[in-house]
Amino acid sequence: MAGWVSDLTTLHELTERLARCGTVDAALQEVVRAGGALVGARRGVVRLEPPGPARREGGAGLFDQRVLPGPRNRVFGLGLDPAQPGRLETLPKESSSYGHIMDALPGIEGPLAHPDLFAEADLDPRFREVARGLGIAASYAAPLLAAPERRLGAAVWLYDEPAQPSERQCHVVGLYLRYAGEHLARLEELVGAVEDAEALRGQLRSGVLPRVHGIRLAGRYRGGTRGGGGWYDALPLPDGTLGLAVGTVTGSGSAATAAMAALRSALRSYAVLEGEDPVAVLSDLELLLRLTDPARSATALFAHCDPAAGKLALAGAGHAPPLILGERRVEFVESTLSAPLGMLSCWEAPSVEIRPEPGEAVILYSDGLLRCTGVPVDRAFARLHAVAAGAPRLCRRDPSALADHLLDALLPKGAAIEEDIALLTACFT
């Protein structure tokens, strides 16, 4: 009884550790580490099957060759910590050789032990070859199940000497893997939902930018961890001119994404009808927002661009001013102050006209680009100005290169951004 209580205590601690793993990658590492501790193995391998009908219908083997790259094909080794004998630690180095264990081992429906690999006459020759190369003498494998008929993958623990886990160890690791399978399934569903939402957000915000003589365009979008309503757009108009827009909807998550999509779609309609008058476009947009979503506000900037005439008329609603970049000037467009959409009972502000010269670029951006710098707004404007001014000469004439230069210089390296970032660069030729 005392031994069983001790096993349950250990099992509780290990499942608690696993529950704190918020990513599939971290959970796989923890499964290898914890399972190795439970069965007394120094090394282990875990891999998931690719998602799809084969898994849902139970039609593919656990070691199906159609393994996807990336986190689904992670291989993690286990080793003993020399400083603390007996303590297992996860080694971050991945090994394709360990991955071959999964290909050589036949599909399994339940736990499978090989106490002495080289004493088994009928062992798969591929498994024997891989085991000899890695110095493996015994193995214990078990499937990862999310439900009795839903297989996720499998885990294999490896021994340096002939060995076999006891019946008690097999029972405890089986209980652990039952929980691990359910936890991994939940994480996979979460990852899938996030990827689907991100793809939807990207599709709603962008698309193929139009080609108009006299101007070249490039757009960039970076989704923030909170989600939200940052967007940009470029729309060819019936008279051969072009509408450019950028904006941010307040809020985060799917609600902000839906509001952004509705606002962007409405702006396109208004631009087709009266795009030559940016003030009228934003006035109609403000009225729509106030009537359909009165609890929400948004910032927006719309510009009517006529490349043939070399002029651009714009109006902004609480949005950051565009930056014009050329050989002889790097300056923010002096737009009039105006409130965000939805903040006043009746919005209106005069438009501003600028005349970009050939070779100059106009940069439109969402507020997230400024906030990602982590400095006060006035300093963020100064930093954006300095980064643009420092762009190489060839970069200034290429909208894609210019957009990448700005993001590389302004976004924090390796750190997640909270707010959406939308960026639209227009180079006049």
PyMOL commands that set and color helices and strands:
alter all, ss='L'
color gray80, all
select helices_A, chain A and resi 2-19+24-39+53-57+70-73+96-104+117-119+125-134+167-205+253-274+278-292+367-371+377-389+393-396+399-410
alter helices_A, ss='H'
color red, helices_A
select strands_A, chain A and resi 43-48+77-80+88-91+112-114+138-147+150-159+215-222+229-236+242-249+298-306+311-317+323-325+330-332+352-354+361-365+421-428
alter strands_A, ss='S'
color yellow, strands_A
deselect
rebuild
show_as cartoon
